[in-house]
Amino acid sequence: MTDQAQLLEAVRGKIDPARLVQTAIQLIEVPSPTGQAGAVSDRLAELLTADGFKVERPSGGHPDSPAVVVRHESGKPGPTLQFDGHLDTVHLPFVPPRVDGDLIHGSGASDMKGGVAAAIEALRALRDARALPAGSILFMAHDLHEAPWGDGRQLDQLIREGLVGDAVLIPEPFTDLLAITGRGSATWKVTLRRSGAPVHEVHRPADEPSVIAVGAELVSRLGRLQEQLSLETDPYCGAASVFIGQFHSGEIYNQYPQECWLQGTRRWLPGTEAGKVEQSFRDLLQELARDTQVQVECDWMMIRDAFQLDPRDRLVDAFQASFAAGSGTNLPIGGKKFVDDGNSFWAIGQVPSITHGPRSGGAHTVEEWVSIQDLVRVAEVYAATAIRYCQPQS
């Protein structure tokens, strides 16, 4: 048996499913809507401290919920593999944890406290088995992930401060593909106003524009933009897009409204500059204001930039070998339809990242669940990837 095979066998033997489940439950039972993850971060810090890890608490510009950082060093020169996860959940009614057969239910079970617990178990197993051949593991968990309540700024600052490895694994609930590309994303809200006050429609001023009509014109112009963007395609993550999800105006049926607002998203492909995407959108709005004589305001919220991963990167080789060891085959290559923290690691630090988490469901609903069996599998894959990736420097 080779040295690597011995390490892989040893680390599998140290993964404790009961401990993993208990960790997930202890995280899920602490409510943590985005922006308010301080209590669950404290809970995680206590758990890791009790495990014997030295815990760091950098604020990343968000002192109400400092991040949780742990380093596990092999003592030998080599690369650093990072496990990164978010502890915040979407703003929905809190559901406490419960175990039902193979499933853990509760707020954040799927997105993504279950995945964070799996990464923690991989970290514990690597330490307990003394299985890391070289380099180190950097574990980090943070707040401000879920939009629109968060925009990733805490993680962005932590990356800029140097809290980043040579490669990253992110246990989001994404199981069936290995994403090598993904679109960038921003949300926008456009408000249209005329100068006069709201009045009964029979008294509407003839010299002031209808904000509803201007809103309809904006829909038309964005429709033409969407036609153009649909020609910009990526074989894995699809086309660039602009989307309208809301259109609101008026208070009652026969009032001539003063204001109209629309809200939606704008997504772009890798290789497109995020700043130019925003400026082009604002230019379109400026033309609308000039042509219609309404006041136009735009709230633009950058969510994440676009994402790329070189399929020849050695992180991919280490991950695929670890995944195939349990499944018998490599994970198919594909694209991410959503944005996650991997986008930030690539856009800010050019750091390769793989998003892969446990089989789960109900993300962004009150019916979240995660498979215990698959949590164990993910912990094994993460630990094995670390062994294969963290090799001694030549």
C-alpha positions as CSV (number, residue, x, y, z in Angstrom):
1,M,0.0,0.0,0.0
2,T,1.4,3.4,-1.0
3,D,1.9,6.2,1.5
4,Q,-1.0,8.2,-0.1
5,A,-3.3,5.2,0.1
6,Q,-2.5,4.7,3.8
7,L,-3.3,8.4,4.4
8,L,-6.6,8.1,2.6
9,E,-7.6,5.0,4.5
10,A,-6.5,6.6,7.8
11,V,-8.5,9.8,7.3
12,R,-11.7,7.9,6.3
13,G,-11.4,6.0,9.6
14,K,-11.4,9.3,11.5
15,I,-14.6,10.7,10.0
16,D,-17.2,10.4,12.7
17,P,-20.8,10.6,11.3
18,A,-22.4,11.1,14.7
19,R,-20.1,14.0,15.5
20,L,-20.8,15.5,12.0
21,V,-24.5,15.3,12.6
22,Q,-24.2,16.9,16.0
23,T,-22.2,19.8,14.6
24,A,-24.8,20.4,11.9
25,I,-27.6,20.4,14.5
26,Q,-25.7,22.8,16.7
27,L,-25.2,25.3,13.9
28,I,-28.8,25.0,12.5
29,E,-30.4,25.5,16.0
30,V,-28.9,29.1,16.1
31,P,-31.0,31.5,13.9
32,S,-28.7,33.5,11.6
33,P,-30.4,35.6,9.0
34,T,-28.0,37.4,6.7
35,G,-26.3,40.3,8.6
36,Q,-27.1,38.7,11.9
37,A,-24.9,35.6,12.0
38,G,-22.9,36.7,15.0
39,A,-24.5,34.2,17.4
40,V,-23.9,31.2,15.1
41,S,-20.4,32.4,14.4
42,D,-19.8,32.5,18.2
43,R,-21.2,29.0,18.5
44,L,-18.9,27.7,15.7
45,A,-15.9,29.3,17.4
46,E,-16.8,27.6,20.7
47,L,-17.1,24.2,19.0
48,L,-13.8,24.5,17.2
49,T,-12.0,25.8,20.3
50,A,-13.4,22.8,22.3
51,D,-11.9,20.6,19.5
52,G,-8.5,22.0,20.3
53,F,-8.2,24.4,17.3
54,K,-6.9,27.9,17.6
55,V,-9.6,30.2,16.3
56,E,-9.2,33.6,14.7
57,R,-12.0,36.1,14.5
58,P,-11.3,38.7,11.8
59,S,-14.1,41.1,11.2
60,G,-13.8,41.6,7.5
61,G,-15.5,45.0,8.0
62,H,-18.5,43.4,9.7
63,P,-17.8,43.5,13.4
64,D,-21.3,42.4,14.3
65,S,-20.5,38.9,12.9
66,P,-16.7,38.3,12.8
67,A,-15.6,35.5,10.6
68,V,-14.4,32.2,12.0
69,V,-10.9,31.1,10.9
70,V,-8.9,28.0,11.7
71,R,-5.5,26.9,10.3
72,H,-4.3,23.3,10.3
73,E,-0.6,23.1,9.5
74,S,1.2,19.9,8.4
75,G,4.6,21.4,9.4
76,K,5.9,20.8,5.9
77,P,6.1,23.3,3.0
78,G,3.3,22.9,0.5
79,P,0.1,24.5,-0.8
80,T,-2.8,25.7,1.3
81,L,-6.3,24.3,0.5
82,Q,-9.1,26.4,1.8
83,F,-12.5,25.2,3.0
84,D,-14.9,28.2,2.8
85,G,-18.6,28.5,3.8
86,H,-21.2,31.0,4.9
87,L,-23.2,30.7,8.1
88,D,-26.0,33.2,7.2
89,T,-29.4,32.1,5.9
90,V,-32.2,33.8,3.9
91,H,-34.8,35.9,5.8
92,L,-37.5,33.3,6.2
93,P,-39.3,32.1,9.4
94,F,-36.9,30.1,11.5
95,V,-37.3,26.3,11.5
96,P,-35.4,24.4,14.3
97,P,-33.4,21.3,13.5
98,R,-34.8,17.8,13.5
99,V,-33.5,14.4,12.3
100,D,-35.8,12.2,10.3
101,G,-34.0,9.0,9.1
102,D,-31.2,10.0,6.8
103,L,-32.3,13.6,6.7
104,I,-31.6,16.7,8.8
105,H,-34.3,19.4,8.5
106,G,-34.2,23.0,9.6
107,S,-33.2,26.5,8.5
108,G,-29.8,26.4,6.8
109,A,-29.6,22.6,6.6
110,S,-29.2,22.8,2.9
111,D,-27.8,26.3,2.4
112,M,-25.3,25.7,3.9
113,K,-24.8,24.8,7.5
114,G,-24.8,21.1,6.6
115,G,-22.0,21.6,4.1
116,V,-20.1,23.7,6.6
117,A,-20.4,20.9,9.1
118,A,-19.0,18.4,6.5
119,A,-16.0,20.6,5.9
120,I,-15.4,20.9,9.6
121,E,-15.5,17.1,9.9
122,A,-13.0,16.8,7.1
123,L,-10.7,19.2,8.9
124,R,-11.0,17.2,12.2
125,A,-10.3,14.0,10.4
126,L,-7.2,15.3,8.7
127,R,-5.9,16.5,12.0
128,D,-6.8,13.4,14.0
129,A,-5.3,11.1,11.4
130,R,-2.2,13.2,10.9
131,A,-3.0,12.7,7.3
132,L,-2.0,16.0,5.7
133,P,1.2,15.2,3.7
134,A,2.3,18.8,3.4
135,G,1.1,22.4,3.3
136,S,-2.0,23.4,5.3
137,I,-5.8,23.7,5.5
138,L,-7.4,27.1,6.0
139,F,-11.0,26.9,7.2
140,M,-13.2,30.0,7.1
141,A,-16.9,30.7,7.7
142,H,-18.5,34.1,7.4
143,D,-21.7,36.2,7.1
144,L,-23.2,38.5,4.4
145,H,-23.6,35.9,1.7
146,E,-27.3,35.8,0.8
147,A,-28.6,38.6,-1.4
148,P,-30.3,41.0,-1.2
149,W,-29.5,41.4,2.5
150,G,-25.8,40.7,1.9
151,D,-23.5,41.4,-1.0
152,G,-20.5,39.4,-0.1
153,R,-18.5,42.3,1.1
154,Q,-17.2,40.6,4.2
155,L,-15.7,37.8,2.2
156,D,-14.4,40.2,-0.4
157,Q,-12.5,42.1,2.3
158,L,-11.2,39.0,3.9
159,I,-9.8,37.9,0.5
160,R,-8.2,41.3,0.0
161,E,-6.7,41.0,3.5
162,G,-5.0,37.8,2.4
163,L,-7.2,35.2,4.1
164,V,-7.2,33.0,1.1
165,G,-5.6,29.7,0.1
166,D,-4.0,28.5,-3.1
167,A,-7.3,26.8,-4.0
168,V,-10.8,26.6,-2.4
169,L,-13.5,24.1,-1.8
170,I,-17.0,25.5,-1.2
171,P,-19.7,23.1,0.2
172,E,-22.7,24.8,-1.3
173,P,-25.6,22.5,-2.3
174,F,-24.3,21.8,-5.8
175,T,-23.8,18.1,-6.3
176,D,-24.2,16.9,-9.9
177,L,-21.7,19.0,-11.9
178,L,-18.2,20.4,-11.6
179,A,-18.6,24.0,-12.6
180,I,-15.8,25.6,-14.6
181,T,-17.7,28.8,-15.6
182,G,-20.4,31.0,-14.2
183,R,-22.1,34.3,-14.9
184,G,-21.7,37.5,-12.9
185,S,-24.8,39.0,-11.3
186,A,-26.2,42.3,-10.1
187,T,-29.6,43.4,-9.0
188,W,-31.1,46.7,-10.0
189,K,-34.1,48.9,-9.0
190,V,-35.1,51.7,-11.3
191,T,-37.4,54.4,-10.0
192,L,-39.2,56.8,-12.4
193,R,-40.7,60.1,-11.1
194,R,-42.6,63.0,-12.5
195,S,-42.5,66.3,-10.7
196,G,-46.2,66.8,-9.8
197,A,-48.1,65.3,-7.0
198,P,-50.4,62.2,-7.3
199,V,-53.9,63.3,-8.4
200,H,-57.2,61.8,-9.6
201,E,-56.9,60.7,-13.2
202,V,-59.4,63.3,-14.4
203,H,-57.1,66.0,-13.1
204,R,-53.9,64.7,-14.6
205,P,-51.7,67.4,-15.9
206,A,-51.3,67.4,-19.7
207,D,-47.7,68.6,-19.6
208,E,-46.4,65.8,-17.3
209,P,-45.4,62.4,-18.6
210,S,-47.1,59.2,-17.5
211,V,-44.6,57.2,-15.4
212,I,-46.4,54.0,-16.2
213,A,-46.0,54.7,-19.9
214,V,-42.3,55.4,-19.3
215,G,-42.0,52.2,-17.3
216,A,-43.5,50.4,-20.3
217,E,-41.0,52.0,-22.5
218,L,-38.2,50.9,-20.2
219,V,-39.6,47.3,-20.4
220,S,-39.5,47.6,-24.2
221,R,-35.9,48.9,-24.3
222,L,-34.7,46.2,-21.9
223,G,-36.5,43.7,-24.1
224,R,-34.4,44.8,-27.0
225,L,-31.3,44.7,-24.8
226,Q,-32.2,41.1,-23.9
227,E,-32.4,40.2,-27.5
228,Q,-28.8,41.4,-28.0
229,L,-27.5,39.8,-24.8
230,S,-29.0,36.4,-25.8
231,L,-26.5,36.3,-28.6
232,E,-23.6,36.3,-26.0
233,T,-23.5,32.7,-24.9
234,D,-21.2,30.3,-23.0
235,P,-21.5,26.5,-23.8
236,Y,-21.8,25.8,-20.0
237,C,-23.5,28.7,-18.2
238,G,-25.7,30.0,-21.0
239,A,-26.3,33.5,-22.2
240,A,-25.9,37.0,-20.7
241,S,-29.3,38.4,-19.6
242,V,-31.4,41.3,-18.3
243,F,-34.5,40.3,-16.4
244,I,-37.5,42.2,-15.0
245,G,-39.2,40.6,-12.0
246,Q,-41.2,43.5,-10.6
247,F,-43.2,46.5,-12.0
248,H,-45.1,48.7,-9.6
249,S,-47.0,52.0,-9.7
250,G,-50.0,53.8,-8.2
251,E,-52.0,53.3,-5.1
252,I,-55.5,52.9,-6.6
253,Y,-57.0,52.3,-10.0
254,N,-57.9,55.9,-10.9
255,Q,-55.0,57.8,-9.5
256,Y,-52.4,59.4,-11.8
257,P,-49.3,58.2,-10.1
258,Q,-46.2,60.2,-9.4
259,E,-43.8,57.2,-9.3
260,C,-43.2,53.9,-10.9
261,W,-40.5,51.4,-10.1
262,L,-39.1,48.2,-11.7
263,Q,-36.6,45.7,-10.3
264,G,-34.7,42.8,-11.8
265,T,-31.3,41.3,-12.5
266,R,-28.4,41.7,-15.0
267,R,-26.1,38.7,-15.6
268,W,-22.9,38.7,-17.7
269,L,-20.4,36.2,-18.9
270,P,-16.7,35.6,-17.9
271,G,-14.4,38.0,-19.7
272,T,-16.9,40.9,-19.4
273,E,-15.9,43.8,-17.1
274,A,-18.5,44.3,-14.4
275,G,-17.9,48.0,-14.4
276,K,-18.7,48.3,-18.1
277,V,-21.9,46.2,-17.6
278,E,-23.1,48.7,-15.0
279,Q,-22.1,51.8,-17.0
280,S,-23.9,50.5,-20.1
281,F,-27.1,49.9,-18.0
282,R,-26.9,53.5,-16.7
283,D,-26.3,54.9,-20.2
284,L,-29.6,53.2,-21.3
285,L,-31.4,54.9,-18.4
286,Q,-29.8,58.3,-19.1
287,E,-31.2,58.0,-22.7
288,L,-34.6,57.1,-21.3
289,A,-34.6,60.2,-19.0
290,R,-33.6,62.4,-21.9
291,D,-36.2,61.1,-24.2
292,T,-39.2,61.0,-21.8
293,Q,-38.4,63.9,-19.4
294,V,-38.8,61.9,-16.3
295,Q,-36.5,61.6,-13.3
296,V,-34.7,58.3,-13.4
297,E,-32.9,56.8,-10.4
298,C,-31.1,53.5,-10.3
299,D,-30.0,51.4,-7.3
300,W,-27.4,49.0,-8.6
301,M,-26.2,46.2,-6.3
302,M,-23.3,44.1,-7.4
303,I,-23.7,40.5,-6.2
304,R,-20.7,38.7,-7.6
305,D,-18.5,38.9,-10.7
306,A,-18.2,36.2,-13.2
307,F,-16.4,32.9,-12.5
308,Q,-13.9,30.7,-14.3
309,L,-12.0,27.5,-13.4
310,D,-9.3,26.0,-15.6
311,P,-10.3,22.3,-15.9
312,R,-6.5,21.5,-16.1
313,D,-5.8,23.0,-12.7
314,R,-4.4,20.4,-10.3
315,L,-7.2,21.1,-7.8
316,V,-9.6,19.6,-10.4
317,D,-7.4,16.5,-10.7
318,A,-7.2,16.1,-6.9
319,F,-11.0,16.6,-6.5
320,Q,-12.0,14.4,-9.4
321,A,-9.8,11.5,-8.2
322,S,-11.4,11.9,-4.7
323,F,-14.9,12.0,-6.1
324,A,-14.3,9.0,-8.4
325,A,-13.0,7.0,-5.5
326,G,-16.5,6.9,-4.0
327,S,-18.6,7.1,-7.1
328,G,-16.6,5.2,-9.7
329,T,-16.7,8.1,-12.2
330,N,-15.6,11.7,-12.5
331,L,-18.1,14.5,-12.0
332,P,-19.4,15.9,-15.3
333,I,-18.1,19.3,-16.3
334,G,-20.7,22.1,-16.5
335,G,-21.6,25.7,-15.5
336,K,-23.1,27.4,-12.5
337,K,-26.5,29.1,-13.1
338,F,-26.2,30.9,-9.8
339,V,-23.4,32.9,-8.2
340,D,-21.6,31.9,-5.0
341,D,-18.4,32.7,-3.2
342,G,-16.3,31.0,-5.8
343,N,-17.0,33.9,-8.1
344,S,-15.4,36.2,-5.5
345,F,-12.3,34.1,-5.1
346,W,-11.8,34.1,-8.8
347,A,-12.6,37.7,-9.5
348,I,-10.6,39.2,-6.6
349,G,-7.7,36.7,-6.2
350,Q,-7.7,34.6,-9.3
351,V,-7.9,31.6,-7.0
352,P,-9.3,28.3,-8.4
353,S,-12.4,27.1,-6.5
354,I,-14.7,24.1,-6.7
355,T,-18.3,24.3,-5.5
356,H,-19.4,20.9,-4.3
357,G,-21.8,20.1,-1.4
358,P,-24.1,17.4,-0.1
359,R,-27.3,16.2,-1.6
360,S,-30.0,18.4,-0.2
361,G,-33.2,20.4,-1.0
362,G,-35.4,23.2,-0.1
363,A,-32.8,25.9,-0.3
364,H,-34.3,29.4,0.2
365,T,-37.5,27.9,1.5
366,V,-38.8,26.8,5.0
367,E,-38.5,23.2,4.0
368,E,-34.7,22.7,3.9
369,W,-33.1,19.3,4.3
370,V,-29.8,17.6,3.8
371,S,-28.8,13.9,3.6
372,I,-26.7,12.6,6.4
373,Q,-25.2,9.9,4.3
374,D,-24.1,12.5,1.7
375,L,-22.7,14.8,4.4
376,V,-20.3,11.9,5.3
377,R,-19.5,11.5,1.6
378,V,-18.6,15.2,1.2
379,A,-16.4,15.1,4.3
380,E,-14.6,12.1,2.8
381,V,-14.2,13.9,-0.6
382,Y,-12.9,17.1,1.1
383,A,-10.4,15.2,3.2
384,A,-9.2,13.1,0.3
385,T,-8.9,16.1,-2.0
386,A,-6.7,17.8,0.7
387,I,-4.4,14.7,0.8
388,R,-4.0,14.7,-3.0
389,Y,-3.7,18.4,-3.4
390,C,-1.4,19.3,-0.4
391,Q,1.7,17.6,-1.7
392,P,5.3,18.5,-0.6
393,Q,7.0,21.3,-2.6
394,S,9.7,20.0,-4.9
